[in-house]
Structure formats: C-alpha cells, structure tokens
C-alpha cells in the first residue's frame, strides 16, 4: 500500500515547482495539436521539470503526462498523472483560470491529488482516507439540495473529429441545466471545476469526457471532500470512465436523472 502521507508532500512540492515556471515564463510558441487544440512551451517545460523531479523522488512510480506520454515502473501499479497546464487556451490569452493537476492512480483508482492554481494563489490537496485541503484549510462540499439553488459547471465543448456530433448531447445538457439550475458555468479547466466542487464554490461538475491527466487529481480531491464522483452510468469514477460527474450528495439523484434523460433520452 502506498504511503500517501509521504507522497502528498512530494506532490505538493512538484506543484510548487510547476507554479514557479508558470509564474516566470511567458507561454512562448503555441503549437497546434489538432482542431482548436494547442500546447505552449510552458506546458512542455512544466511537464519536463515535474517528470524529472518525480522520477528522482519516487523512481518506483510510473508517470503519465499529457504532452509526452507515459513512462513505466515495473515494480508498482502506481502512476503519477500530470496535466502541466490545464486550461492552456485560458493561459495563452492571459485568463487566470489555469491549473497544474497532478494525480496518483493505483490501477484505475485516483488515490491522491494536488491541484495548483498559479494565478489565484490556491492549492488543493487530498489523499484517500485523509480528507481534502485548500491552502491547509479543510474543505467540504456544499449542502445544496435543490436544483434551482445549484451552480453547476460543464466541461468544454468537443473539438476535433466528429465535434459537431459529439457536441449534440453537450448542447442539450446545457439547455436542460439552464432551465433547471440557478446558474451554469464553463471555466475551461477540469481540475478547477472538480476542486471547486470539493470546496463548495460549485455544487456540481458535469463533463461528458474523461482524460486521466485532466481529472485524476480533481476526482481524488472532490471525493475526499464528500462529493459523489461517478461516470455517466452512476458507477464510481475511474481512469477508464467515459465521463466525469462530481456533485454534492444532495444533488446526486436529480442531476444524474437530468443527465440520463438528456444523453440517453
């Protein structure tokens, strides 16, 4: 069993290193990764620095980064999962809604997460069984129980192949949320959405997609803060899930019913 009390400070130090890079460097050259998808020089710089740091501190643990892919450690089922700049489109435009997201997965389960928001001076951390913190203060999900009182974030609309087809359920979901909840928000960062559900700034986050580097850290933090974290089928979220739903417990049934009605009719 991983020593999460030991690994959490390692992950937090990695986020501190990444935060310094984000603060001290301009985005630099921005390269297209496909239709309306991009990567900056800072994405690569953060990933390189954190992979090197983690390989030194925890050589027994594998690593998966959004930009450079995976390295494996044959002695462990553990793997660090990193999004070096979650919200690159925001970052290159000077929008402060950008995060560095570092999770630890065991098999397919998120068991530890640290999310840093460099331009908001916010640091979220959690490990399985140890609760969730924001800047060293314990956090918990909201107590909202009525949809009309809820503020709910949705994930970015799809880009790339079949974007128009893939966006139909997203647009339908947006319409249904706009009809039933207090407010709908789209921040452009999965890690921010999940961390803010954990803190109670948001009452729910609905993403009809799941990339481990985007969601592993935030899922661990939200779950430790008391959120229900599931996929679109309502079963516990894993790295292999097709969607990422995090919600305060009192809103779980109505939001999942709305989602199921929208997506599956």
C-alpha positions in Angstrom: 0.0 0.0 0.0 1.3 3.4 -0.9 2.4 5.7 1.9 0.1 8.6 1.0 1.2 10.7 3.9 4.7 10.6 2.4 3.7 11.1 -1.2 1.4 14.0 -0.6 4.2 16.4 0.3 6.2 15.2 -2.8 3.2 16.0 -5.0 2.8 19.4 -3.4 6.4 20.2 -4.0 6.0 19.2 -7.6 3.2 21.7 -7.9 5.3 24.4 -6.3 8.0 23.8 -8.9 5.4 24.0 -11.7 3.9 27.1 -10.3 7.3 28.9 -10.4 7.7 28.0 -14.0 4.2 29.3 -14.9 4.8 32.5 -13.0 8.2 33.2 -14.5 7.7 32.3 -18.2 5.5 33.6 -20.9 3.6 31.0 -22.9 6.1 31.1 -25.7 5.4 29.4 -29.0 2.0 27.9 -29.2 1.7 24.8 -31.3 -1.4 23.2 -32.7 -2.2 19.7 -31.6 -5.2 19.4 -33.8 -8.5 21.2 -34.4 -8.7 24.0 -31.9 -6.3 22.3 -29.6 -3.0 23.7 -28.6 0.2 23.3 -26.4 2.5 26.0 -25.2 6.2 26.0 -24.5 5.3 26.3 -20.8 3.2 23.1 -21.0 6.4 21.2 -22.1 8.6 23.0 -19.6 6.4 22.1 -16.6 5.9 18.5 -17.7 9.7 18.0 -18.2 10.6 19.6 -14.8 8.0 17.6 -12.9 8.7 14.3 -14.6 12.4 14.8 -13.7 11.6 15.7 -10.1 9.2 12.8 -9.6 11.5 10.3 -11.2 14.1 11.3 -8.7 11.9 11.4 -5.6 9.8 8.4 -6.5 11.6 6.2 -9.0 9.3 3.2 -8.2 6.2 5.1 -9.5 5.4 5.4 -13.2 4.4 8.6 -14.9 1.8 9.7 -17.5 1.9 13.2 -18.8 -0.5 14.8 -21.3 2.2 16.1 -23.6 4.9 13.4 -23.6 3.0 10.2 -22.7 3.9 7.5 -20.3 7.0 6.0 -18.6 6.6 2.8 -16.7 7.9 1.5 -13.4 7.7 -2.3 -13.4 7.6 -2.7 -9.6 4.4 -0.8 -8.9 0.8 -0.3 -10.1 1.1 3.3 -9.1 1.4 6.1 -11.6 1.6 9.8 -11.4 -0.7 11.5 -13.9 0.0 15.1 -14.9 -1.7 17.9 -16.8 1.1 20.5 -16.8 -1.2 23.4 -17.8 -4.9 22.6 -17.5 -6.6 25.3 -19.4 -3.9 26.1 -22.0 -6.4 28.2 -24.1 -7.0 30.4 -21.0 -3.3 30.6 -20.2 -2.2 31.8 -23.6 -4.9 34.5 -23.5 -3.9 35.7 -20.1 -7.0 34.4 -18.4 -6.3 33.3 -14.8 -8.3 30.1 -14.8 -5.4 27.8 -15.3 -4.3 24.9 -13.1 -1.5 22.4 -12.7 -3.0 19.0 -12.0 -1.1 16.1 -10.5 -2.9 12.9 -9.5 -1.7 9.5 -8.3 -3.6 6.4 -9.5 -3.4 2.9 -8.3 -4.6 0.7 -11.1 -7.5 2.8 -12.3 -8.4 4.4 -9.0 -7.4 8.0 -8.1 -6.0 7.9 -4.6 -4.2 11.2 -4.3 -4.5 14.6 -6.0 -2.9 18.1 -5.9 -4.2 21.0 -7.9 -2.4 24.3 -8.0 -3.9 27.5 -9.5 -0.9 29.7 -10.0 -2.7 32.9 -10.8 -5.3 32.6 -8.0 -2.8 31.5 -5.2 -4.9 28.4 -4.5 -3.5 25.0 -3.7 -5.8 21.9 -3.2 -4.6 18.6 -1.9 -6.2 15.3 -0.9 -5.2 11.7 -0.3 -7.5 8.7 0.1 -8.7 8.5 3.7 -7.2 11.8 4.8 -9.7 14.4 3.7 -9.2 17.4 1.4 -7.5 20.8 2.0 -7.3 24.2 0.4 -4.2 26.1 1.4 -4.0 23.9 4.5 -7.7 24.5 5.5 -10.0 21.5 5.4 -12.8 21.8 2.8 -16.1 20.1 2.2 -18.7 20.1 -0.5 -21.8 22.3 -0.3 -25.0 21.3 1.3 -27.2 22.3 -1.6 -30.1 20.0 -2.2 -32.3 21.8 -4.7 -31.5 22.2 -8.4 -32.9 25.7 -8.5 -30.2 26.7 -5.9 -27.3 25.0 -7.7 -24.4 26.4 -9.6 -23.1 23.7 -12.0 -20.1 23.7 -14.2 -19.9 21.9 -17.6 -16.9 20.8 -19.4 -15.6 22.3 -22.6 -17.4 21.5 -25.8 -15.8 19.0 -28.0 -13.2 19.8 -30.7 -11.5 17.6 -33.2 -13.0 14.7 -35.1 -16.8 14.4 -35.0 -17.0 17.5 -32.9 -20.4 18.5 -34.2 -21.9 15.1 -33.4 -20.2 14.8 -30.0 -21.5 18.3 -29.1 -25.2 17.5 -29.6 -25.6 15.9 -26.1 -23.4 18.6 -24.6 -25.6 21.3 -26.1 -28.8 19.5 -24.9 -27.3 19.2 -21.4 -26.5 22.9 -21.4 -30.1 23.7 -22.3 -31.5 21.4 -19.6 -29.2 22.8 -17.0 -30.1 26.4 -18.0 -33.7 25.5 -17.5 -33.4 23.8 -14.1 -30.4 25.2 -12.1 -29.5 28.6 -10.7 -26.5 29.2 -13.0 -24.3 27.3 -15.5 -20.6 27.9 -15.7 -17.8 26.8 -18.1 -14.4 27.7 -16.7 -12.3 25.8 -19.2 -10.3 23.6 -16.7 -11.5 20.3 -15.5 -9.2 20.5 -12.5 -10.6 23.8 -11.4 -14.2 22.5 -11.8 -13.5 19.5 -9.6 -11.6 21.4 -6.9 -14.3 24.0 -6.7 -17.0 21.2 -6.2 -14.8 20.0 -3.4 -14.7 23.4 -1.8 -18.4 24.1 -2.3 -17.9 27.0 -4.7 -19.7 24.8 -7.2 -22.5 22.3 -6.5 -21.7 20.0 -9.4 -19.5 19.5 -12.4 -20.6 17.6 -15.5 -18.0 16.5 -18.1 -19.1 14.2 -20.9 -15.4 13.2 -21.3 -12.6 11.9 -19.2 -8.9 12.2 -19.7 -6.9 10.9 -16.8 -4.5 13.9 -16.7 -7.5 16.3 -16.6 -9.5 14.5 -13.9 -7.4 12.2 -11.7 -6.3 14.8 -9.2 -9.6 16.6 -9.1 -11.6 13.4 -8.7 -9.5 12.4 -5.6 -9.9 15.9 -4.1 -13.6 16.1 -4.7 -14.2 12.6 -3.4 -12.3 13.2 -0.2 -14.3 16.4 0.3 -17.5 14.4 0.3 -18.6 14.7 -3.4 -20.2 11.8 -5.3 -17.8 11.2 -8.1 -19.2 8.9 -10.8 -19.4 8.4 -14.6 -22.5 8.9 -16.7 -23.8 5.5 -15.7 -23.7 6.4 -12.0 -20.9 3.9 -11.1 -17.7 5.1 -9.3 -15.4 7.1 -11.5 -12.1 5.6 -12.6 -9.4 6.5 -15.0 -11.2 4.4 -17.6 -14.6 6.2 -17.2 -16.1 7.8 -20.3 -17.5 10.8 -18.3 -16.7 12.6 -15.1 -19.5 13.7 -12.8 -18.8 15.3 -9.4 -21.7 16.5 -7.3 -22.6 17.3 -3.7 -24.6 14.3 -2.4 -27.9 16.1 -2.1 -28.0 16.9 -5.8 -26.7 13.5 -7.0 -30.1 11.9 -7.9 -31.7 14.9 -9.6 -28.6 15.8 -11.6 -27.9 12.2 -12.7 -31.6 11.9 -13.7 -31.3 15.1 -15.7 -28.1 13.8 -17.3 -29.6 10.4 -18.2 -32.7 12.0 -19.7 -30.7 14.3 -21.8 -28.0 12.0 -23.0 -30.0 8.8 -23.4 -33.5 10.2 -23.9 
